[in-house]
Structures are given as structure tokens and as C-alpha cells.
Amino acid sequence: MTDTENSSAKSGEKKQKCGVVAVLGAPNAGKSTLVNALVGQKVAIVSAKAQTTRARMLGIALHESDEASTQMILVDTPGIFAPRRRLDRAMVSAAWEGAESADAVLLLVDPVKQRRHELEPLLEQLAGRPEKKILVLNKVDVARKEPLLALAQELSGKVEFAEIYFISALTGDGVPELKDALAAEMPEGVWMYPEDQVSDASERLLATEITREQLYRQLHEELPYDSAVRPEKYVERKDGSVEIHQQIVVARENQRAIVLGKGGSRIKEIGSAAREELSELLGRKVHLFLHVKATENWSEDKEIFEEMGLDWVR
């Protein structure tokens, strides 16, 4: 027993634990939805569009038991897929970096829509990693039981998973049990973040992500993946409200017209929905100003990569 453990035992205090969980998976497996469920509130944006998460984002979850108070740093990573463009390579690189030095690696699989070939490269790399690996099969609320069990058996034959869980990140089924298991794996140590902090994202970054989420939600079928939201100004007003200016970047002029909508109607709807959610998240009034710019090769712009929290990958 260490001196710290001895003193805790004598005083009857609970142990303090802190560790890192990397959440990996193919695009659209439900990683951000799961991170939000484990944290207990929204910290990562979600949409039906694949590759919504671009950079590593940390969700900070707390867990209390009779023995310990645990802080879990959940690394919500971009989906791992076969990269083609510079942006793709940067996202996949960010995902694997998110798994470095993790105390546990969680592989989340969508058994309903997952294509087997998407998982193969991921399974091959996971098989050789030293971290404790946990398989989590999502969407038990809609998946059929027999194929679900067969998939679990198939995947555990390719990678040595310490545990397998069946959950629904959307409904919360099985999430408390998963959270208990993850907390049990975390090592003893001081917390890395204050008790009331739920993410490492700045308000400025969070604001751009909320706007990007609305872009995907409202223009899912019409707007291609080639879009970004750039922060321009973030001004604290004397009345306690915040004034936020953002630039929506698309690749072509016809995409700009789609985002604007007839007479500017669509961008007003996007701005209104983003403003309402941001006001609720930040707990104060938000003044949001959006404009759209068409830049053909924006995905080759180093500055935009850095704004998104991605490394410049050649």
C-alpha cells in the first residue's frame, strides 16, 4: 500500500481515480452519441452524416461508487476509414493518436449498418495494441439478437477483447453497466479536470461545432461533406451576452446558394437553431452572425486544419 492509500484507508475517504478511454470505430458507429451518454450531457455533435467528428474531442465523465470517485477522460475520435484526401488522412491520424496512452480502448460497432470491410483495417491494428480492449455493440434497440451474437463471436475471434457489451447509445440501454465497467478499469490518480468541466472544448470551438451540426442536420442530403465552419469573432458584451461571428466555408458556388437558401431563408434557420442551442449550453444570450464563402480548395488550407484541431498531414 502506498502512503496515499494508507492515509485514505485510515480516514475512511474514498479513493480517487482518473484515466483515459479511447472511443474508436468506423464512421457513424455512434461514438459521439455514446460519449454524450456517458458524460450525461451533450459535449460532441452528432448527425446522420458519416465522419461528422473531425478532431479529437474530450468528454469528461464522473462516476461514483462506494469505493472510489472516478473521472474518465473519454476521447471521442473521428471514425477510422480508408483515407483518400489530406483531410481524411488528418482525421484518421487524429483517431489513432487519441488511442495513445489510453487505459482502455473501446471499439464501438454498429451491427445494423456496419460493412465488414470497414472494420478489417481497424481490427488488424487493434489486435496488436497493448491496451485493454473492450468491444461494444451498439443499437441493441433495433438489432436482431441472433446476428448480434454471431457478430460478437466473429469479432472476438479476430481481436482479444477483455469484455463485450451490448448497448444502445441512443436510448441508454446498457450504458450504466458499461460506465461501471470502464470506471473499474481506471487507475488511481488525481483528477485532470475540475469537477464541473465536461469537455476540453473552448466555447469558441463549441460554437463552430454547433453550427456545423445544424448544417448537417438541415442540409444532410443537399450539402456534401466538403464544408467547414470557421470562427471569426467572439465578443463578450457588457450585458453578459456573447456576440459570435462565423464563416461557413463550402467548396463551390452552387453549394453556397444551397446554404443561403431562397432569400437567405436557409441560413436564417441554421443560425436560429444554432443560436438557441448555444444559448442553452452557455447559459446566456447569444448573438450569432453567419456568412457563407465558396473556396474551392479549402481542404488544403493549413490554417483551417489548425482551427479544426487537426495536424497538417502530407
C-alpha positions in Angstrom: 0.0 0.0 0.0 1.3 3.5 -0.8 1.3 6.3 1.7 -1.6 7.9 -0.1 -3.6 4.6 0.1 -2.8 4.2 3.8 -3.9 7.7 4.7 -7.1 7.3 2.6 -7.9 4.0 4.3 -7.3 5.4 7.8 -9.5 8.4 7.2 -12.2 6.4 5.5 -12.1 8.5 2.4 -12.9 7.1 -1.0 -10.1 6.5 -3.5 -9.8 9.0 -6.3 -9.3 7.5 -9.8 -8.6 9.1 -13.2 -8.0 7.5 -16.6 -8.4 7.8 -20.3 -10.8 5.8 -22.5 -10.3 6.0 -26.3 -13.6 5.5 -28.2 -12.8 4.1 -31.7 -14.9 2.8 -34.5 -15.8 3.2 -38.2 -17.6 6.3 -39.3 -21.2 6.8 -38.0 -20.9 4.0 -35.4 -22.4 6.2 -32.8 -19.2 7.3 -30.9 -20.3 10.9 -30.2 -23.7 9.7 -29.1 -22.1 7.3 -26.7 -19.7 9.9 -25.3 -22.6 12.2 -24.7 -24.5 9.4 -22.9 -21.5 8.5 -20.7 -20.9 12.2 -19.8 -24.6 12.8 -19.1 -24.9 15.8 -21.4 -24.0 16.9 -24.9 -20.3 17.5 -25.4 -19.9 16.3 -29.0 -22.1 17.0 -32.1 -23.9 14.2 -33.8 -25.6 13.8 -37.2 -26.6 11.1 -39.6 -23.7 12.1 -41.8 -20.6 9.9 -41.7 -17.4 11.5 -40.5 -19.1 14.2 -38.5 -16.4 14.2 -35.8 -13.2 15.5 -37.3 -10.8 16.2 -34.5 -10.2 14.5 -31.1 -12.6 15.9 -28.5 -12.6 15.0 -24.9 -15.7 14.3 -22.9 -15.2 14.2 -19.1 -17.4 11.7 -17.2 -17.7 11.2 -13.5 -18.5 8.0 -11.7 -19.2 7.4 -8.0 -19.1 4.1 -6.2 -18.7 3.1 -2.6 -15.0 2.6 -3.2 -14.0 5.4 -5.5 -14.7 8.7 -7.1 -13.6 8.4 -10.7 -13.0 10.8 -13.5 -12.9 9.3 -17.0 -11.4 11.2 -19.9 -13.4 10.0 -23.0 -11.6 10.6 -26.2 -14.2 10.9 -28.9 -12.2 10.2 -32.1 -13.0 10.6 -35.8 -14.2 7.4 -37.5 -11.4 5.3 -38.8 -11.7 4.6 -42.5 -9.6 4.3 -45.7 -8.3 7.8 -46.2 -8.1 9.4 -49.6 -7.7 13.2 -49.2 -5.5 15.2 -46.9 -8.4 15.9 -44.6 -9.2 12.2 -44.4 -5.6 11.4 -43.5 -5.5 14.0 -40.8 -8.7 12.6 -39.3 -7.5 9.0 -39.2 -4.2 10.2 -37.7 -6.1 12.1 -35.0 -8.2 8.9 -34.3 -5.1 6.7 -33.7 -3.4 9.5 -31.7 -6.5 9.5 -29.5 -5.8 5.9 -28.5 -2.2 6.6 -27.4 -1.6 6.1 -23.7 -5.3 5.2 -23.1 -6.1 3.0 -20.1 -8.8 1.3 -22.1 -9.7 1.2 -25.8 -13.4 0.9 -26.6 -14.3 -0.4 -30.1 -17.9 0.7 -30.9 -19.6 -1.2 -33.8 -22.9 -0.6 -35.5 -24.3 -4.1 -36.2 -27.1 -2.8 -38.3 -25.3 -0.7 -40.9 -21.6 -1.7 -40.4 -19.9 -3.1 -43.5 -17.4 -5.8 -42.7 -14.7 -4.3 -45.0 -14.8 -1.1 -43.0 -13.8 -3.0 -39.8 -11.0 -5.1 -41.2 -8.2 -2.4 -41.1 -9.4 -1.4 -37.6 -9.4 -4.9 -36.3 -5.9 -5.6 -37.7 -4.4 -2.6 -35.9 -6.3 -3.2 -32.7 -5.1 -6.8 -32.5 -1.5 -5.7 -31.9 -2.2 -3.0 -29.4 -1.3 -3.5 -25.7 -4.2 -1.5 -24.1 -7.2 -3.3 -22.6 -9.7 -3.6 -25.4 -13.5 -3.6 -24.9 -16.0 -4.4 -27.7 -19.3 -2.5 -27.6 -22.1 -3.5 -30.0 -24.4 -0.6 -30.4 -28.1 -0.3 -31.4 -29.5 -3.3 -29.5 -32.8 -1.5 -29.6 -33.1 -2.2 -33.3 -30.7 -5.1 -34.0 -31.9 -8.7 -34.1 -30.4 -10.9 -31.3 -29.1 -13.8 -33.3 -27.0 -11.8 -35.8 -25.8 -9.6 -33.0 -24.4 -12.6 -31.0 -22.9 -14.0 -34.2 -21.1 -10.7 -34.9 -19.8 -10.6 -31.3 -18.4 -14.1 -31.7 -16.8 -13.3 -35.1 -15.1 -10.1 -33.9 -13.8 -11.6 -30.7 -12.2 -14.3 -32.8 -10.1 -11.6 -34.5 -9.2 -9.4 -31.5 -8.7 -10.4 -27.9 -11.4 -8.3 -26.2 -11.4 -8.3 -22.4 -15.1 -7.7 -22.3 -18.1 -7.4 -24.6 -21.1 -5.1 -24.0 -24.4 -4.7 -25.8 -25.9 -1.2 -25.6 -28.0 1.4 -27.3 -26.2 4.8 -27.1 -29.4 6.5 -28.2 -31.8 5.0 -25.6 -29.2 4.4 -22.9 -29.8 0.7 -22.6 -26.7 -0.9 -21.2 -24.8 2.4 -20.8 -24.8 2.4 -17.0 -23.3 -1.1 -16.9 -20.7 -0.1 -19.4 -19.8 3.0 -17.4 -19.4 0.9 -14.3 -17.0 -1.4 -16.1 -14.9 1.5 -17.5 -14.7 3.2 -14.1 -13.4 -0.1 -12.6 -10.6 -0.1 -15.1 -9.3 3.4 -14.3 -6.1 3.7 -12.3 -5.8 5.6 -9.0 -4.7 9.2 -9.5 -5.7 12.8 -9.1 -8.4 14.2 -11.4 -7.1 16.0 -14.5 -10.0 18.5 -14.8 -12.3 20.4 -12.4 -15.4 18.6 -11.2 -17.8 20.8 -13.2 -15.9 20.6 -16.5 -17.5 18.2 -19.1 -15.3 18.9 -22.1 -11.9 20.3 -23.2 -13.5 22.3 -26.0 -13.4 26.1 -25.7 -16.7 28.0 -26.1 -15.3 29.3 -29.4 -14.8 25.8 -30.8 -18.1 24.5 -29.3 -19.9 27.3 -31.1 -18.4 26.4 -34.5 -19.3 22.7 -33.9 -22.9 23.5 -33.0 -23.3 25.5 -36.2 -21.7 22.7 -38.2 -24.1 20.2 -36.7 -27.1 22.3 -37.8 -25.6 22.5 -41.3 -25.5 18.7 -41.5 -29.0 18.3 -39.9 -30.8 20.7 -42.2 -28.9 20.0 -45.4 -27.9 16.4 -45.0 -28.9 15.3 -48.5 -28.1 18.5 -50.3 -24.7 19.5 -48.8 -21.6 17.4 -49.5 -19.1 16.6 -46.8 -16.9 19.5 -48.1 -17.9 22.2 -45.7 -16.4 23.8 -42.6 -17.3 26.5 -40.1 -14.6 29.0 -39.2 -14.6 31.2 -36.1 -14.1 34.9 -36.8 -15.0 36.9 -33.7 -16.1 36.1 -30.2 -17.0 39.2 -28.3 -18.1 39.4 -24.6 -20.8 42.1 -24.4 -21.2 44.3 -21.2 -24.7 42.9 -20.6 -23.3 39.4 -20.2 -24.3 38.1 -23.6 -21.8 37.0 -26.3 -21.5 38.0 -29.9 -20.3 35.3 -32.2 -19.3 35.7 -35.9 -18.6 32.7 -38.0 -17.8 31.9 -41.7 -19.3 28.8 -43.3 -16.9 27.6 -46.0 -18.1 25.4 -48.9 -16.2 24.2 -52.0 -18.4 25.5 -54.8 -20.7 28.5 -55.6 -23.8 26.3 -56.1 -23.2 24.9 -52.5 -23.1 28.5 -51.2 -26.6 29.0 -52.8 -27.9 25.9 -51.0 -26.6 27.1 -47.6 -28.1 30.5 -48.1 -31.5 29.3 -49.4 -34.1 31.4 -51.2 -33.8 34.9 -50.0 -31.4 33.8 -47.2 -34.1 31.7 -45.6 -32.0 28.6 -45.0 -29.0 30.3 -43.3 -31.5 32.1 -41.1 -32.9 28.7 -40.0 -29.5 27.3 -39.4 -28.4 30.4 -37.4 -31.7 30.4 -35.4 -31.3 26.7 -34.4 -27.6 27.0 -33.6 -28.2 30.2 -31.6 -31.0 28.6 -29.5 -28.8 25.6 -28.6 -25.8 27.7 -27.8 -27.8 29.9 -25.5 -29.0 26.9 -23.6 -25.5 25.3 -23.4 -23.7 28.5 -22.4 -26.5 29.7 -20.1 -26.6 33.2 -21.6 -27.9 35.1 -24.6 -26.1 34.5 -27.8 -25.9 36.9 -30.9 -24.9 34.7 -33.8 -23.8 36.1 -37.2 -23.2 33.8 -40.1 -22.0 34.3 -43.7 -21.0 31.8 -46.4 -17.9 31.8 -48.6 -17.1 29.5 -51.5 -13.5 28.4 -51.5 -12.7 25.6 -53.9 -9.6 24.2 -52.2 -10.4 25.0 -48.5 -9.5 21.4 -47.5 -5.9 22.2 -48.5 -5.7 25.2 -46.2 -3.3 24.6 -43.2 -4.9 27.4 -41.2 -8.4 25.8 -41.4 -6.9 22.4 -40.3 -5.4 24.1 -37.2 -8.8 25.7 -36.4 -10.4 22.3 -36.5 -7.7 20.9 -34.1 -6.2 18.7 -36.8 -2.5 18.2 -37.6 -1.3 19.1 -41.1 -0.7 15.6 -42.7 1.0 15.4 -46.0 
